[in-house]
């Protein structure tokens, strides 16, 4: 079955994760992706684990794409890229600002030769500003963006999120920018400037709201939600399970299900704000019940 982007040609000059994740999504939507790799290939070709001498990491991100190795420091390979761009709708790159200009493929130059081209740039800190020329990896962005200070437990070292969320969100925001440009396209192309750091800050949601409302930086809270309770990980007889009650009605149904109706009338837990004020006491009360049975029992019950 053809996808909604069938017929769209994307030249993908990105590597490792943020950019390839973007072009992966576009490929899943039906676009034809031609991936431009340097002579030694995308760095992620060396990332393990390997299956038949091929990186599973690289394969998962670059499925459905065509690939060609070009040395863009040579005249002949630059000509090949120019010929590809003659037919392209979108170009994606994730070099540091200035690299594409040195190669002769920056937006200012390409927009004159290819006025219809949508040119998407995904870099660590955007095309302008004091950090524009700095490289960035996912962990750097997680740290600078504040996500690591929210992850883990109080009075312990900051914790990196278990997936490369800084890269992935940048890739997804680049997809959003490209799709918006395609919808708005009126015979003219445009440039899309995506900063990984901007994208990381954009997903902090209630942490930002809490900071501006209180003037205090929100601390890490483990698996616990900062504004809703019960909404975390609980210990039972053979391990842990997660439970989330998003409102008072759900809390009451949960108490009834575990046959602990006294909690419903307990003034400490009578409303969500009260439960947040007494969240540790609430967890202790619940785990007195949960410790009596195994994970499977509680999952079946709920």
CORPEFEN-V776201 format. One record per pair of residues at least 4 apart in sequence whose C-alpha atoms are under 7 Angstrom apart, sorted by the first residue. I is the first residue (numbers start at 1). J is the second residue. D is the distance in Angstrom with one decimal. If there is no record, write none. Layout:
i: <I;I>
j: <J;J>
d: <D;D>
This chain:
i: <2;2;3;3;4;4;5;5;5;6;6;7;8;8;8;9;9;9;9;9;9;10;10;10;10;10;10;10;10;11;11;11;11;11;11;11;12;12;12;12;12;12;12;12;13;13;13;13;13;14;14;14;14;14;15;15;15;15;16;16;16;16;17;17;18;18;18;18;18;19;19;19;19;19;20;20;20;21;21;21;21;22;22;22;22;22;23;23;24;24;24;24;25;26;26;27;27;27;27;33;33;34;34;34;35;35;35;35;36;36;36;36;37;37;37;37;37;38;38;38;38;39;39;39;41;41;44;44;45;45;46;47;47;48;48;48;49;49;50;50;50;51;51;55;56;57;58;59;70;71;72;72;72;73;74;75;76;77;78;79;80;81;82;84;88;89;89;90;90;90;91;91;91;92;92;92;93;93;93;94;94;94;95;95;96;96;96;97;97;97;98;99;100;100;100;101;101;105;105;106;107;107;107;108;109;110;111;111;115;115;116;116;116;117;117;118;118;118;119;119;119;120;120;120;121;121;121;122;122;122;122;123;123;123;124;124;124;124;124;125;125;125;125;125;126;126;126;126;127;127;128;136;136;137;138;138;138;138;139;139;140;141;141;141;141;141;142;142;142;142;142;143;143;145;145;145;146;147;148;148;148;148;149;149;149;150;150;150;151;151;151;151;151;152;152;152;152;152;153;153;153;154;154;154;164;165;166;166;166;167;167;168;169;169;169;170;170;170;171;172;173;174;174;175;176;177;177;178;179;180;181;185;195;196;197;198;199;204;205;206;207;207;208;209;210;211;211;211;211;221;223;223;224;224;225;225;225;227;228;228;228;229;229;229;229;229;230;230;231;231;231;232;232;232;233;233;233;233;234;234;234;234;235;235;235;235;235;235;236;236;236;236;236;236;236;236;237;237;237;237;238;238;239;240;241;245;245;246;247;247;248;248;248;249;250;251;252;252;253;254;255;255;255;255;255;256;256;262;263;264;264;265;266;268;268;268;269;269;270;271;272;273;274;275;275;278;279;280;281;282;283;284;286;287;293;294;295;296;297;298>
j: <6;30;29;30;29;30;29;30;31;30;31;31;31;32;89;31;32;33;88;89;90;31;32;33;34;88;89;90;91;33;34;35;88;90;91;92;23;33;34;35;36;91;92;93;35;36;37;92;93;19;20;92;93;94;19;20;42;43;20;42;43;44;21;167;22;167;168;170;171;23;93;94;122;171;24;61;62;25;61;168;171;26;171;172;174;175;27;33;28;61;62;63;29;30;31;31;32;33;64;65;66;65;66;67;65;66;67;68;67;68;69;70;41;42;68;69;70;42;69;70;71;69;70;71;45;69;57;58;55;58;55;55;57;55;56;57;55;56;54;55;56;55;56;59;60;61;62;63;77;77;77;78;103;103;78;79;80;81;82;83;84;85;86;88;117;117;118;117;118;119;118;119;120;119;120;121;120;121;122;121;122;123;99;123;123;133;135;127;132;133;102;103;104;105;106;105;106;109;110;110;111;119;191;112;113;114;115;117;188;189;187;188;189;189;190;189;190;191;190;191;192;191;192;193;192;193;194;174;193;194;195;194;195;196;135;136;195;196;197;131;132;195;196;197;132;193;194;195;132;193;132;140;141;141;142;164;166;167;143;160;144;145;166;196;197;200;146;147;148;166;200;147;148;197;200;201;150;151;158;159;160;161;158;219;220;218;219;220;158;159;161;220;222;158;159;220;221;222;220;221;222;219;220;221;168;169;170;196;200;171;196;172;173;199;200;174;196;199;175;176;177;178;194;179;180;181;192;182;183;184;185;189;199;200;201;202;203;208;209;210;211;218;212;213;214;215;216;217;218;226;232;233;231;232;229;231;232;276;246;272;276;245;272;275;276;279;244;245;243;244;245;242;243;244;240;241;242;243;240;241;242;287;239;240;241;287;290;291;240;287;290;291;292;293;294;295;291;292;293;294;294;295;295;295;295;250;251;250;251;272;252;271;272;253;254;255;256;264;257;258;259;260;261;263;264;260;261;266;269;269;270;270;270;274;275;278;274;275;274;275;276;277;278;279;282;282;283;284;285;286;287;288;290;291;297;298;299;300;301;302>
d: <6.1;6.2;4.9;4.1;5.9;6.1;5.6;4.7;4.9;4.5;5.1;6.3;4.9;6.0;6.2;6.1;5.0;6.2;5.0;5.4;6.5;6.9;6.1;4.9;6.3;5.9;6.0;4.7;5.7;6.1;5.1;6.1;6.6;6.2;4.7;6.3;6.8;6.5;5.9;4.6;5.9;6.0;5.0;6.5;6.1;5.0;6.9;5.8;4.8;5.0;6.0;6.5;4.8;5.2;6.2;6.0;5.6;7.0;6.5;6.6;6.1;5.2;5.7;6.1;6.5;4.4;5.6;5.9;4.6;6.4;6.8;6.1;6.7;5.6;5.9;6.1;6.6;6.4;6.0;6.6;5.4;6.4;4.4;5.9;6.3;5.6;6.0;6.9;6.2;6.0;6.1;6.9;6.3;6.5;5.6;4.7;6.2;6.3;6.4;5.0;6.1;6.0;4.8;5.5;6.6;5.9;4.5;6.2;6.1;5.3;5.9;6.5;5.2;5.8;6.1;4.6;6.1;6.8;5.4;5.4;5.7;5.4;6.0;5.8;6.9;6.9;6.9;5.5;5.4;5.4;6.3;5.8;6.3;5.6;6.7;6.7;6.0;5.9;5.1;4.6;5.8;6.3;6.4;6.2;6.0;6.6;6.0;5.7;5.6;5.9;5.7;5.3;6.6;6.8;6.4;6.3;6.6;6.4;6.2;6.3;6.4;6.2;6.4;6.4;7.0;5.3;6.2;5.7;4.7;5.9;6.3;4.9;6.1;6.1;4.7;5.9;6.4;5.1;6.3;5.7;4.7;5.2;6.2;6.4;6.0;6.0;6.3;5.6;6.5;5.8;6.4;6.4;6.2;5.1;4.9;5.7;4.6;6.5;6.1;6.2;5.6;6.7;7.0;6.9;6.8;5.6;4.6;6.7;5.8;5.7;5.9;4.5;4.1;4.5;6.7;4.7;5.1;6.0;6.2;4.7;6.1;5.8;4.5;6.3;6.0;5.2;6.0;6.9;6.4;4.6;6.0;6.3;5.3;6.2;6.1;4.9;5.3;4.8;6.2;6.0;5.2;4.7;6.1;5.9;5.6;6.2;5.9;4.4;5.5;6.7;5.3;6.1;6.8;6.5;6.1;5.9;4.9;5.5;6.2;6.9;6.1;5.6;6.0;6.8;5.6;7.0;6.3;5.3;5.8;5.9;6.9;6.3;5.3;6.0;5.6;5.3;6.8;6.5;5.3;5.2;5.4;7.0;5.4;6.8;6.3;7.0;5.8;4.1;6.5;5.4;6.9;5.2;6.5;6.4;5.4;5.7;6.6;4.8;5.3;5.5;4.8;6.5;5.5;6.5;6.2;5.8;6.3;6.4;5.8;6.2;6.9;6.2;6.1;6.2;6.9;6.1;5.1;5.6;6.4;6.3;6.2;6.2;6.3;6.1;6.1;6.2;6.4;6.2;6.2;6.2;5.7;6.7;6.4;6.2;6.3;6.1;6.7;6.1;6.8;5.9;6.2;6.3;6.3;6.0;5.9;5.0;5.2;5.5;6.6;6.9;5.2;5.9;5.9;4.4;7.0;5.7;6.4;6.6;6.6;6.4;6.5;6.6;6.3;5.8;5.8;6.7;5.8;5.6;5.7;4.1;6.0;5.6;5.9;6.5;6.5;5.6;4.3;6.5;5.4;5.5;6.0;6.6;5.9;4.5;6.7;6.2;6.7;6.4;5.6;6.8;4.8;3.9;6.8;6.2;5.9;6.5;4.6;5.8;5.2;4.8;5.3;6.5;6.8;6.9;6.4;5.3;5.5;6.6;6.4;7.0;6.3;6.3;6.6;6.3;6.1;6.3;6.2;6.0;6.1;6.3;6.0;5.0;5.4;6.8;6.9;6.0;5.6;6.3;6.7;6.8;6.1;6.3;6.1;5.6;6.3;6.4;5.4;4.6;6.4;6.2;6.2;6.3;6.3;5.4;6.9;6.2;6.2;6.3;6.3;6.2;6.0;6.4;6.2;5.7;6.3;6.7;6.2;6.1;6.1;6.2>
